[in-house]
Amino acid sequence: MKMFSHANERLAYEETGAGPAVLLLHCSSSNHHQWRRLGELIGKSFRVLAPDLSGHGVSLNEAGERQKCNDLTALRGLIEHLKSPVIIVGHGYGASLALELALLQSARCRAFCLIEALPFGLLNADAPLYQQQAEVLDKLQQKVHKGQLASAARRYMSFWAGLGHWLGLPRQDKLLLEQYLPLALQEWQYQQSLGRGIRADLAALNKAVTLVHGSKSTALSRQLQRELIACLPQANQIIVRDAGHMSPTSHSEQINAIVYNFLQGFLLKETSPGLNPQEPGAASEKRPVFSSF
């Protein structure tokens, strides 16, 4: 993997393929391997960059520790370094970072595919769903502070993906989640205010955006997607049947097909603006499309 340093931030990333640049941003408690099959699929037509966000994978600090740094600063530096506009695909925390990049570096970003983005700040602070997730986060932080990592990891995964998903994880994956959990909670905390005061900025964003979530995602996630679709002028919404928050891993074939079609459809529309391609899994209006590849 390549190592990029910017403003004292370090970011490891894998680069494959050639063509228009696509930046793939993984979710919390994951790394660039989340996108391996997608990278193989789109690498035939695109230049694919898949970083390990700070503290994940091999993006460690100089002492080799898993320390949370400023991912946004590092990613902005990486995009500047590429010297060409990028299309960004993100999941969870990665989708939230992509949303910020859309506002901060709009001129260097071409389009966005946001899977289960979590801008909690779009909700009123006194809204029940906002308060529920804030209470869960607080309890998880307390558990981690007390060293109750196994219990906290179980509660964390159960909240986002359901108890069944946690029970079905191999033991090594459960232990890995325990290791990553402090980072994941920092990323969750970071997203608490994301969305505050940006509705007008989102409405002014003149970029192609596709929003993706699962039909069995949490009520919180589904509400956030509704808030985003109401804000973003060119957003399409795709709902993956029977999928939850972890759809890029649990329903990877469907997600990979959606992203592939999004990329191909965007490029076709960009090169032939008179056309309005209706690629599978995409829509030209704000009505949700159910994906059942």
N, C-alpha and C positions, 0 to 999 in steps of 0.2 A: 504494500500500500504506500501511497505517497503521503508525505507529511507537509502540511501548510501551517505557517506561523504568521500571525498578524496581531499587532497591538498586545503582545505578551500572551495571546491565546494560541493554543495548538489544536490542530484538527487533522486527523488521519482520514484519508478517503481513497476509495478504489475508483479507478477510471478505466472505462472500456468503450469500445465502439468509436464511431466517427459520424459526424453530422451535426445537426442542431443540438445544443447542450440541454440536457435534462438533469436536474438535481433531485435526488431521492432522499427524503428525510424520514428516518425511522421514528417509531414511537418510544415512549419511556420503557426502560428495562429491556431494550433490544439493541441491535447494532446493524451495520450495513448488510449483514447476511440475510436480514428480513427481505431484502429486495433481490436476492440472487436470481431466482427464476424470472422475475420481471426484467432484470438487467439483461439476461440472456435473450429474452424475447425482443426487447426494443434496441439492443445493442447493434443489431444489424442495420439500423437506420439512423441511430442517434448516438451522440457522445454522452455517455452515462457517467455521472459522478455520484457516488454513494458514500457519504461520510459516516464515520462513527462520531456521534455527537459527544460533547465533552463528558469524560468519565465513563464512557461506554466503549466496548471493544478495545482498541489499542489507542484511543485518544486519551492518554493519561497525562498527568502533569510531569514536570521534569524529574520529579522524584519517583515516577512510576506509580503514583497513587491515583485512585478513582476520585477525582475532585471535580465538582461542578464549577464550570467557568462560564464566561459570557458567550453562549452559542451564537447569539444574534450578531455580536461583533465579529466573531470568526467567520460566520457565513457571509456577512456583508463584504468582508475582506476577500473571501474566496470568489465571490461573484465579480468583484472588481478585477481580481487577478485573471479571470477567464477572458476578459476583454470582449465578450460577446453576450448578448441577452440569453437568459435561461428560461426554460419551462420548469416549474417546480411541482413535484408531487410529494405530499406529506401525509403522515398518518398520526393521529393523536397529537402528542406534543410537537412532532415534526410538522403537522398541518398548522398548528398554532403559530409556529415560527414562520412558516410560509406566509401566513396571513399578515404577520408583521412586516415581512420583507416586501409584500405587495404594496404596502403603504410607504415604507421607507426607501425602497429602491425600485419604484414602479418603472422607471425608464430602462432598467436593466433586466426586467422580468417580462416575459412574453405572455404566459398563461399559467393557470394554477389548477391542479386537481387535489382537492382537500378531502381526505378521508377521516371522518370522525374528528373534525377540528373542535377544540375545546376553549373558545373564548368566553370563559365564565362571566366576564364583566359585561356581556351583553344583557345579562339578567339583572333585574333590580336586586340590590343587596338584601331586601326584605322578602324576596320571592321564596316560597317554600323549597323549590328545587335548589336554589343557590344556597340557602341555609343548610339544607340536608347534606350537600357535598362538603360544605365548609366544616360541618360537625364531624363527618367521617374523616376528613383530612386531619382535624385536630386530634381525634382519638388515635389515629394511626401514628401521628407524630409522637404522642405520649407513649405508645407502645414501643416505638423504636428507641426513644430516650431511655426507657426502662430495660432495653435489651431483649424485648419480646418479639424478635424478628419473625419467627415461624408463625406466631399468631397474627402478626401484622400483615405478613405476606398473604396468608389465607384470606383475611378480611379485604385486603386491597384487590386481589384478583376476583373475589366473589362479588365485590361491588361493581367492577367494570365488566366482567365477563360471565358472572354467575358461578355458583358453588360447583356446578357440574364440571365447568372448565377447569377449575382448580383441582378437583378430585381426579380428573383425567390426565393431569400433567405428570410426566415421569419425575421421579424423586430428584434427579440431577437438575431439572428445570426449576423445581421448587426451591432448591438450595441456591440456584443462581438468582432467582427473584429476591430471595432474602438478602443476597449480596448487593443487588442493585437498588433495593427498596429506598434507602436514604436518598439516593439520587432522584428516584422517581417522585418522591414526596417534595423535594425541592422544585422539581419541574411542575408538579401540580400547584404548588404555592405560587410559582411564577405566573401561572395562568389565571390566578384569582382576579387580577385587575385587568387582564387582557380583554379589550372590548369596551372599556369605559370611555365614553366620549368620542368614539370613532365612527358612529353611524353615518354622519355626513361624509366622512372621508371614504367610507366603503361605498356609499351611493355614488360618489364621484369617480370611483375606480373604473376606468375604461379598459378592462381586461377580460379575456375569456376565463370563466371560472366554472368548474364542475365540482359539485358537492356530493359526497358519497357517504351513506351510512347504512347500517343494517336494520332490517325490519324488527329485529329483536334486540337492538341496542337499548341502553338504559333510557328511561323517560327523560333524564337530564340531557343526554346526548341528542335525542330526537328534538327536544325543545330548542337546543342550541342551533341545530340545523335549520329549524323554522325561522329563528331569529336572523340567521345569516342569509337565507334565501330572500327574506323580506328586505334586507339591506343592499344586497349586491345586484346591480342592474343587469348583468349579463349571465347570471348564474343559472346553470342547469342543475337539477337534483336527480340523483340516482339512488334508489333504495335496493339493497341486495336482500333478496328473500331469505328468511331463516338465518340470517347472519347477525352477529352482535358486534361489539366494539373491536374485537380482534379479527375482523374479516380478512385482512391481508394474509393472515396465517391460516385461519379456519376455512376460508373460502378463497384461497389464493388464485385458483383458475378464473373465477368470476372477476375478482379484482384486477388481475393482470389483463384480462380481456377488456375491461372497462378502461383502464389506463391506456392500453395500446390503441383502442379506438378513439379515445380522447385526443391522443397525440396525433394520430393520423388525420382525424377530422379537423383538428385545429390547423395543421399545416396545409391541408387541402383548401380550407376556407381562406387562409392567409394568402395563398398563392393564386386562388381563384375566387376573389371576394364576391363575385356574382352568384356563386353557388351556395347552397344551404344544405350540406350533406347531412343525412339522417343516419349516421352510423349507429350500429347496435349499442344500446346502453347509453345513448345520449339523446337530449331533447333540445329543440329550439325555443321552447317556451318554459315558463316557470312551473308547469305541472310536473309532479314527480313521475319518474319512469321507474318501473320495477324491473330489475335485471334478473333474468332466469336462464343464463347461458347454459 
